[in-house]
């Protein structure tokens, strides 16, 4: 059991460091698939008709 404690402590420290680094550099948001701006092609994917203005109902 005493041999397992340093391994567990090291694993915990590594996980905390990975978590803090990923939050610092915002790594997860780099790989988002949804575009932030609607182009005519992405609007069609969402079911929005790009030929109509947004003001008309």
C-alpha positions in Angstrom: 0.0 0.0 0.0 2.9 2.4 0.7 4.2 1.9 -2.8 0.8 2.9 -4.3 0.7 6.3 -2.5 3.4 8.1 -4.5 1.9 6.8 -7.8 -1.5 8.0 -6.8 -0.2 11.4 -5.7 1.8 11.8 -9.0 -1.3 10.9 -11.0 -3.4 13.5 -9.1 -0.8 16.2 -9.6 -0.6 15.4 -13.3 -4.4 15.5 -13.7 -4.6 18.9 -11.9 -1.9 20.3 -14.1 -3.6 19.1 -17.3 -6.8 20.6 -16.1 -5.3 24.0 -15.3 -3.3 24.2 -18.5 -6.3 23.3 -20.6 -8.3 26.1 -18.9 -5.5 28.5 -19.3 -5.1 28.0 -23.1 -8.8 27.2 -23.7 -7.8 24.2 -25.7 -11.3 22.7 -25.9 -12.8 25.6 -27.7 -10.3 25.4 -30.5 -11.9 22.2 -31.8 -15.5 23.3 -31.9 -17.3 22.2 -35.0 -20.1 24.8 -35.0 -19.1 27.9 -36.9 -19.6 31.2 -35.0 -20.7 33.1 -38.2 -23.6 32.0 -40.4 -22.4 31.8 -44.0 -25.0 31.0 -46.7 -23.8 27.4 -46.7 -24.1 27.0 -42.9 -27.4 28.8 -42.9 -28.8 26.1 -45.3 -27.5 23.4 -43.0 -29.5 25.0 -40.1 -32.6 25.3 -42.3 -32.4 29.0 -42.7 -33.1 30.4 -46.2 -30.2 32.7 -47.0 -32.2 34.5 -49.8 -34.7 36.0 -47.4 -33.9 38.9 -45.1 -34.2 38.4 -41.4 -36.7 41.2 -41.1 -39.4 39.6 -43.1 -42.0 37.2 -41.5 
